[in-house]
């Protein structure tokens, strides 16, 4: 065999194989598995002063409208101070690219509910598995001297958004395409402008208003106050 014959023959065979493959090779389409949807988790709440607020705890605050008339949903008088009770929620979601939506409602005494906002606010992707959402609760809507419960649900797949009436809002509140695609958190909010710590009458009024709320299966009574705002 002449020098170089073997290498030339190998090159020729390789060229023929490449030509045949380019003309005749048929491949199946590549199928990519859908990303598994994992539920988000609300794991922390932080107050405006940077203090961590345990989920499910009691927050004390005053309605910024002075309670000149007393007993009303907002009393009478002029607004003083900040109108919103602000909480920063920290949410963990392993589905990094999907947007999340937030529903918040405020339960008031005697089966009165401030429904959630439609369309729901969005929590966009953050680039990591932890996102933050600034939650604002209108303090002027709190009943003077009363107990309230703030409920927050976060999901990527809420079924629909409607506030036509409180009953419909309640039915839709936890209704999603996937029952497990929910992050849930709640807080108790006590309106304390009547100073229930020093006034027995105000303390009794506050306690009675808490009794009118539907506590749900997780909590039978509110815990002691955690922080004031």
Helices and strands as residue ranges (DSSP letters): H 5-24, E 41-47, E 52-53, E 58-61, E 84-92, E 100-108, E 112-114, E 121-123, E 130-138, G 139-141, E 147-155, H 166-173, E 183-191, H 200-211, E 225-228
